[in-house]
């Protein structure tokens, strides 16, 4: 059993002092006690560690390499995507494992306790299946074994190149699966996950309305009766136009009118919604999976967080393309986008909670729901997913309660994260992952191998 003692901790009942947390051998919280005598490892501030709800780990190796203007004077998400397709044709399973391990390590050092991997790079270049159809999923699992991060793995169904069901391009062929092949892939991945830690789990992900046929989408909740279901939705204007042209409705409207959307679903991005769609989707019980840094990088648009929250919608945060992995900066970017659009300040604060407190509480709940992980609370019976912050930093000095979260998110950065536990695994200590040296070395070897491609 591990024992942690925090000068201050954020509990389900609010802020508490002198908090003792006992973690049992399974990685679950056994006991929480406030006003307790000091015992075990002392930390200044203890918080629940949120889930990173959306990641494409392999894209991390492209970070910072797509900032030049291409031949198209209107460079956009779609030109970025073509560069991504060319890059991924060179990736081997060994590359995927090394890149994923680095991403997961960086997530933990940023304060995330678990990750949802939206995994669609399934096959060999040219589309040929590996002998083990779950080969690349196994590499993601192997990376999580190295890093100790809690993992929700989402095999992705990607069948078509557009709403007209055109064939996939050469760049997309590594993603390709018919519905029957996807079932087989999911089962093979389930089999692989039997050896994973108890806190690991699996869901499914129809990639998007462009990549999966309407009939198959309508059968998802019955075909896959348990686990989370994630899907990209309404990210780009061109996507909205394509769906409207072929399916005679905007993406969010078509989805709500035709699919059984409920609390098992997490819809990623949703940056192109009308006010009515925003309210309807919020009321469905689904989580909005927001990735503010990537959405800014790709020019996706601004999620209507004010209307969404006013409609009691749930949301979670993800790092998506992993161009920059920073929990505090994702939240800062989300709130600043609302301020810039509306010409206001403290846009997501309430009468009882500061901006930072409200956003942090929301992503704890939303991330737990989106990953189907028993997390997000420092409470007996929950997975011990927790992070410690350095309140002795100049950024945090003299701050108390909600103001400490505001200081971390708006004036500090993730260097304030000193320790992180994932299901009781103490993977970040003194701000550094316990296996950082070997993980970074393997990643550098991969980048050297890919240098001519990158």
BANU-980832 format. One record per residue (C-alpha): residue number from 1; y negated, x, z negated. Coordinates in Angstrom, 1 decimal, decimal comma. Layout:
    i       Y       X       Z
  NUM       Y       X       Z
...
***
This chain:
    i       Y       X       Z
    1     0,0     0,0     0,0
    2    -3,6     1,1     0,8
    3    -6,6     0,3    -1,4
    4   -10,2     0,3    -0,2
    5   -13,1    -0,2    -2,4
    6   -16,5    -1,2    -0,9
    7   -19,9    -1,2    -2,5
    8   -20,7    -4,2    -0,3
    9   -18,4    -6,3     2,0
   10   -18,8    -9,3     4,2
   11   -16,3   -11,9     3,0
   12   -15,7   -15,4     4,3
   13   -17,9   -16,6     1,5
   14   -20,7   -14,2     2,4
   15   -21,8   -10,9     1,0
   16   -20,1    -9,5    -2,1
   17   -20,4    -6,4    -4,2
   18   -17,8    -4,0    -5,5
   19   -15,0    -5,4    -3,4
   20   -11,4    -4,2    -3,6
   21    -9,1    -4,8    -0,7
   22    -5,4    -4,1    -0,9
   23    -3,4    -3,7     2,3
   24     0,4    -4,2     2,3
   25     3,0    -2,2     4,3
   26     3,0    -4,7     7,2
   27    -0,8    -4,1     7,8
   28    -1,9    -7,4     6,3
   29    -4,5    -7,8     3,6
   30    -2,7    -8,5     0,4
   31    -5,5    -9,1    -2,0
   32    -9,3    -9,2    -2,0
   33   -11,3    -9,0    -5,3
   34   -15,1    -8,9    -5,8
   35   -16,7    -7,3    -8,8
   36   -13,7    -5,1    -9,1
   37   -13,4    -1,6   -10,7
   38   -13,5     1,3    -8,3
   39   -10,1     2,2    -6,9
   40    -8,7     3,8    -3,7
   41   -10,9     4,9    -0,8
   42   -14,6     4,2    -1,4
   43   -16,8     3,1     1,5
   44   -20,4     1,9     1,4
   45   -20,0    -1,2     3,5
   46   -16,8    -3,0     4,8
   47   -16,8    -5,5     7,6
   48   -14,1    -7,3     9,6
   49   -13,5    -5,4    12,8
   50   -13,9    -7,7    15,9
   51   -11,7    -7,9    18,9
   52   -12,8    -6,5    22,3
   53   -11,9    -9,6    24,3
   54   -12,0    -8,3    27,8
   55   -11,2    -4,8    29,3
   56   -10,1    -3,3    32,6
   57    -9,3     0,1    31,1
   58    -8,7     2,0    34,3
   59   -12,3     1,5    35,4
   60   -13,5     3,8    32,7
   61   -12,8     6,8    35,0
   62   -15,4     5,5    37,4
   63   -18,2     5,2    34,7
   64   -21,5     6,7    36,0
   65   -20,2     7,3    39,5
   66   -21,5     4,2    41,3
   67   -25,2     4,6    40,7
   68   -26,1     5,9    44,1
   69   -27,4     3,5    46,8
   70   -24,7     2,8    49,4
   71   -25,3     2,2    53,1
   72   -26,1    -1,4    52,3
   73   -29,7    -1,8    51,3
   74   -28,7    -4,7    49,0
   75   -26,1    -2,9    47,0
   76   -24,3    -5,4    44,7
   77   -21,2    -6,3    42,8
   78   -19,3    -6,6    46,1
   79   -20,2    -3,1    47,3
   80   -19,2    -1,8    43,8
   81   -15,9    -3,6    44,2
   82   -15,1    -1,8    47,4
   83   -15,7     1,6    45,7
   84   -13,4     0,5    42,9
   85   -10,6    -0,5    45,4
   86   -10,8     2,9    47,0
   87   -10,6     4,7    43,7
   88    -7,6     2,8    42,2
   89    -5,4     3,7    45,2
   90    -5,0     7,1    43,7
   91    -4,1     6,1    40,2
   92    -0,5     6,9    39,0
   93     1,1     5,4    35,9
   94     0,4     8,7    34,1
   95    -3,3     8,4    35,0
   96    -3,4     4,8    33,8
   97    -1,9     5,7    30,4
   98    -4,3     8,6    29,9
   99    -7,4     6,6    30,9
  100    -6,3     3,6    28,8
  101    -5,8     5,8    25,7
  102    -9,3     7,2    26,0
  103   -10,7     3,6    26,3
  104    -8,8     2,3    23,3
  105    -9,9     5,4    21,3
  106   -13,5     4,8    22,2
  107   -13,2     1,1    21,3
  108   -11,9     2,0    17,8
  109   -14,6     4,5    17,3
  110   -17,1     1,9    18,3
  111   -15,8    -0,5    15,6
  112   -13,4    -2,8    17,5
  113   -10,1    -3,4    15,7
  114    -8,1    -4,8    18,7
  115    -8,4    -5,1    22,4
  116    -7,5    -7,7    25,1
  117    -6,4    -5,8    28,2
  118    -6,8    -7,9    31,4
  119    -4,2    -5,9    33,3
  120    -3,9    -6,4    37,0
  121    -3,0    -2,9    38,4
  122     0,7    -3,6    38,6
  123     2,2    -1,9    41,7
  124     2,3     1,3    43,7
  125    -0,4     2,1    46,4
  126     0,6     0,0    49,4
  127     2,0    -2,8    47,1
  128     5,5    -1,5    46,7
  129     7,0    -2,5    43,3
  130     7,9     0,1    40,8
  131    11,6     0,1    39,8
  132    10,4    -1,3    36,5
  133     8,1    -4,1    37,5
  134     6,3    -3,7    34,1
  135     5,8     0,0    34,6
  136     2,0     0,0    34,3
  137     2,1    -2,6    31,5
  138     4,4    -0,2    29,7
  139     1,8     2,5    30,1
  140    -0,8     0,3    28,5
  141     1,6    -0,2    25,6
  142     2,2     3,5    25,4
  143    -1,5     4,1    25,2
  144    -1,8     1,6    22,3
  145     1,0     3,4    20,5
  146    -1,0     6,6    20,7
  147    -4,3     5,1    19,6
  148    -3,1     2,5    17,1
  149    -5,3    -0,3    18,4
  150    -4,2    -3,9    18,1
  151    -3,3    -5,1    21,6
  152    -3,2    -8,4    23,3
  153    -1,9    -7,7    26,8
  154    -2,7   -10,1    29,6
  155    -0,7    -9,6    32,8
  156    -2,9   -10,9    35,7
  157    -1,8   -13,2    38,5
  158    -3,6   -12,2    41,7
  159    -2,3   -13,7    44,9
  160    -5,1   -14,3    47,4
  161    -8,1   -12,6    48,8
  162   -10,3   -15,7    48,6
  163   -10,4   -19,5    48,1
  164    -9,1   -19,9    51,7
  165    -5,9   -18,1    50,6
  166    -6,5   -15,2    53,0
  167    -4,3   -12,2    52,6
  168    -5,2    -9,5    50,2
  169    -7,0    -6,4    51,5
  170    -5,6    -2,9    51,2
  171    -7,6    -2,3    48,1
  172    -6,2    -5,4    46,4
  173    -2,5    -5,1    47,3
  174    -1,6    -3,3    44,1
  175    -2,5    -6,5    42,2
  176    -0,4    -8,8    44,4
  177     2,0   -11,4    43,0
  178     3,3   -14,7    44,1
  179     3,6   -17,3    41,3
  180     7,4   -16,6    41,0
  181     6,8   -12,8    41,0
  182     4,2   -13,3    38,3
  183     6,7   -15,2    36,1
  184     9,1   -12,3    36,5
  185     6,3    -9,8    35,6
  186     5,4   -11,7    32,5
  187     9,0   -11,8    31,3
  188     9,5    -8,1    31,9
  189     6,3    -7,4    29,9
  190     7,5    -9,7    27,1
  191    10,7    -7,7    27,0
  192     8,8    -4,4    26,8
  193     6,6    -5,8    24,0
  194     9,6    -6,4    21,7
  195     9,4    -2,7    20,7
  196     5,6    -2,9    20,1
  197     4,0    -3,3    16,6
  198     4,2    -6,8    15,0
  199     0,5    -7,4    15,5
  200     0,8    -7,0    19,3
  201     0,9   -10,1    21,5
  202     0,9   -11,3    25,1
  203    -0,9   -14,0    27,1
  204    -1,5   -14,6    30,8
  205    -4,5   -14,3    33,1
  206    -4,9   -16,1    36,4
  207    -7,5   -13,7    37,8
  208   -10,0   -16,2    39,2
  209   -10,4   -19,3    41,4
  210   -10,6   -17,0    44,3
  211    -7,3   -15,2    43,6
  212    -5,0   -18,1    42,5
  213    -4,3   -21,4    44,3
  214    -5,3   -24,7    42,8
  215    -1,8   -26,0    42,5
  216    -0,7   -23,0    40,5
  217    -3,8   -23,1    38,3
  218    -3,1   -26,7    37,4
  219     0,4   -25,7    36,1
  220    -0,6   -22,9    33,8
  221    -0,7   -24,6    30,5
  222     2,8   -26,0    31,1
  223     4,3   -23,0    32,8
  224     3,1   -20,7    30,0
  225     3,3   -22,9    26,9
  226     2,2   -20,3    24,3
  227    -0,4   -17,6    24,1
  228    -3,9   -17,2    25,3
  229    -5,0   -17,8    28,9
  230    -7,9   -15,9    30,3
  231    -9,7   -16,2    33,7
  232   -12,8   -14,8    35,3
  233   -15,2   -17,7    36,0
  234   -18,6   -18,1    37,7
  235   -19,6   -14,5    37,6
  236   -21,5   -14,1    40,8
  237   -23,6   -16,3    43,1
  238   -21,4   -15,5    46,1
  239   -18,4   -16,7    44,1
  240   -20,1   -20,0    43,3
  241   -20,9   -20,5    47,0
  242   -17,4   -19,7    48,1
  243   -15,7   -22,0    45,6
  244   -18,2   -24,8    46,4
  245   -17,6   -24,4    50,1
  246   -13,8   -24,5    49,9
  247   -13,1   -26,7    46,8
  248   -16,2   -28,9    47,0
  249   -17,4   -28,2    43,5
  250   -19,0   -25,4    41,6
  251   -16,5   -23,1    39,7
  252   -17,1   -24,4    36,2
  253   -17,2   -28,1    37,3
  254   -14,0   -27,7    39,3
  255   -12,3   -26,0    36,4
  256   -13,3   -28,7    33,9
  257   -12,4   -31,5    36,3
  258    -9,0   -30,2    37,3
  259    -7,6   -28,0    34,6
  260    -6,5   -28,6    31,0
  261    -9,2   -26,4    29,4
  262    -8,8   -26,2    25,6
  263    -8,9   -23,6    22,8
  264    -6,1   -21,5    24,4
  265    -8,5   -20,5    27,2
  266   -11,1   -17,8    27,4
  267   -13,4   -17,9    30,5
  268   -14,9   -14,6    31,3
  269   -18,6   -14,1    32,2
  270   -19,8   -17,7    33,0
  271   -23,1   -16,2    34,0
  272   -23,6   -18,8    36,8
  273   -23,6   -22,2    35,1
  274   -25,9   -25,2    35,2
  275   -27,1   -26,6    31,9
  276   -24,6   -29,5    32,2
  277   -21,7   -27,1    32,9
  278   -22,7   -25,0    29,9
  279   -22,6   -28,0    27,5
  280   -19,4   -29,4    29,0
  281   -17,6   -26,0    28,8
  282   -18,8   -25,4    25,3
  283   -17,4   -28,8    24,2
  284   -14,0   -28,0    25,7
  285   -13,1   -25,6    22,9
  286   -12,6   -22,6    25,2
  287   -14,1   -19,2    24,4
  288   -16,7   -17,7    26,6
  289   -15,8   -14,0    27,1
  290   -19,1   -12,2    27,4
  291   -19,5    -8,6    28,6
  292   -23,3    -8,1    28,5
  293   -23,3    -4,3    29,4
  294   -21,1    -4,8    32,5
  295   -22,8    -8,0    33,5
  296   -26,1    -6,1    33,4
  297   -24,6    -3,2    35,3
  298   -23,3    -5,4    38,1
  299   -26,2    -7,8    38,2
  300   -24,1   -10,8    37,3
  301   -26,8   -12,8    35,7
  302   -27,6   -14,0    32,2
  303   -25,3   -16,2    30,1
  304   -27,0   -19,2    28,6
  305   -26,2   -18,2    25,0
  306   -28,9   -20,4    23,4
  307   -27,6   -23,7    25,0
  308   -24,0   -22,6    24,5
  309   -24,5   -22,0    20,7
  310   -26,5   -25,1    20,3
  311   -23,5   -26,9    21,8
  312   -21,2   -25,3    19,2
  313   -19,5   -23,1    21,9
  314   -17,4   -20,2    20,8
  315   -17,9   -16,7    22,3
  316   -16,4   -13,2    22,2
  317   -17,5    -9,8    23,4
  318   -15,7    -7,5    25,8
  319   -16,4    -4,1    27,4
  320   -15,0    -5,2    30,8
  321   -15,6    -2,2    33,2
  322   -16,0     0,2    30,3
  323   -19,0     1,8    31,8
  324   -20,2     2,2    28,2
  325   -18,1     1,2    25,2
  326   -20,5     0,2    22,4
  327   -20,0    -2,8    20,1
  328   -23,6    -2,7    18,8
  329   -25,1    -2,3    22,3
  330   -23,1    -5,3    23,7
  331   -24,6    -7,5    21,0
  332   -28,1    -6,0    21,4
  333   -27,9    -6,5    25,2
  334   -26,8   -10,1    24,8
  335   -29,7   -11,0    22,5
  336   -32,3    -9,1    24,5
  337   -31,2   -10,9    27,7
  338   -32,1   -14,2    26,1
  339   -35,5   -12,9    25,0
  340   -36,3   -11,5    28,4
  341   -35,3   -14,7    30,2
  342   -37,1   -17,1    27,8
  343   -40,0   -15,0    26,5
  344   -39,0   -15,3    22,9
  345   -37,7   -13,3    20,0
  346   -34,8   -13,5    17,6
  347   -33,3   -15,9    20,0
  348   -30,0   -16,4    18,3
  349   -31,1   -16,4    14,7
  350   -30,8   -19,6    12,6
  351   -32,6   -20,7     9,4
  352   -29,7   -19,3     7,4
  353   -28,5   -16,3     9,4
  354   -30,3   -13,4    11,0
  355   -29,7   -12,6    14,7
  356   -27,3    -9,8    14,0
  357   -25,4   -11,8    11,4
  358   -25,0   -14,8    13,6
  359   -23,8   -12,9    16,6
  360   -21,4   -10,8    14,5
  361   -19,9   -13,9    12,8
  362   -19,5   -15,6    16,2
  363   -17,6   -12,7    17,9
  364   -15,3   -12,4    14,9
  365   -14,2   -16,0    15,3
  366   -14,3   -16,0    19,1
  367   -12,4   -12,8    19,4
  368    -9,7   -14,0    17,0
  369    -9,3   -17,2    19,0
  370    -9,4   -15,5    22,4
  371    -6,7   -13,0    21,4
  372    -4,6   -15,4    19,3
  373    -4,8   -12,7    16,6
  374    -4,9   -13,6    12,9
  375    -8,0   -11,5    12,3
  376   -11,8   -11,7    11,8
  377   -11,8   -12,2     8,1
  378   -11,4   -10,0     5,1
  379    -9,0   -12,4     3,4
  380    -5,5   -12,3     2,1
  381    -2,9   -12,9     4,8
  382    -5,1   -11,7     7,7
  383    -4,4    -8,5     9,6
  384    -6,4    -5,6     8,1
  385    -8,8    -5,1    11,0
  386   -11,8    -3,7     9,3
  387   -14,7    -1,2     9,8
  388   -16,9     0,7     7,4
  389   -20,6     1,4     8,1
  390   -22,6     4,3     6,7
  391   -25,4     2,6     4,7
  392   -26,7     6,0     3,6
  393   -28,0     6,6     7,1
  394   -31,8     6,5     7,7
  395   -31,2     3,5    10,0
  396   -29,7     1,5     7,1
  397   -31,6     2,9     4,1
  398   -33,1     0,2     2,0
  399   -31,5    -2,6     4,0
  400   -29,4    -5,3     2,3
  401   -27,1    -8,1     3,4
  402   -28,0    -9,5     6,9
  403   -30,6    -6,9     7,4
  404   -27,9    -4,2     7,4
  405   -26,3    -5,9    10,5
  406   -29,6    -6,1    12,2
  407   -30,3    -2,5    11,5
  408   -26,9    -1,4    13,0
  409   -27,2    -3,6    16,1
  410   -31,0    -3,3    16,9
  411   -32,1     0,1    15,5
  412   -28,9     2,2    15,0
  413   -25,8     2,6    17,1
  414   -22,0     3,0    16,7
  415   -22,4     6,4    15,1
  416   -22,9     4,4    11,9
  417   -19,2     3,4    12,1
  418   -17,4     5,8     9,8
  419   -13,9     4,2     9,4
  420   -11,8     1,7    11,3
  421    -8,5     0,1    10,4
  422    -6,3    -1,9    12,9
  423    -3,6    -3,9    11,2
  424    -3,9    -1,4     8,3
  425    -3,7     1,7    10,6
  426    -6,5     3,9     9,5
  427    -7,3     5,3    13,0
  428   -11,0     6,3    12,6
  429   -12,0     8,5     9,8
  430   -15,4    10,1     9,3
  431   -16,4     8,6    12,7
  432   -13,6    10,3    14,6
  433   -10,3     9,0    15,9
  434    -7,4    10,8    14,3
  435    -5,9    11,8    17,7
  436    -9,2    12,4    19,6
  437    -8,4    16,0    20,6
  438    -5,2    15,3    22,4
  439    -6,4    12,0    23,9
  440    -9,5    13,6    25,4
  441    -7,5    16,6    26,7
  442    -5,1    14,2    28,6
  443    -8,1    12,3    30,0
  444    -9,8    15,4    31,2
  445    -6,6    16,5    33,0
  446    -6,5    13,1    34,7
  447   -10,1    13,4    35,8
  448    -9,4    16,9    37,2
  449    -6,5    15,4    39,2
  450    -8,7    12,7    40,6
  451   -11,8    14,9    41,2
  452   -11,7    14,7    45,0
  453   -11,4    10,9    44,8
  454   -14,2    10,4    42,2
***
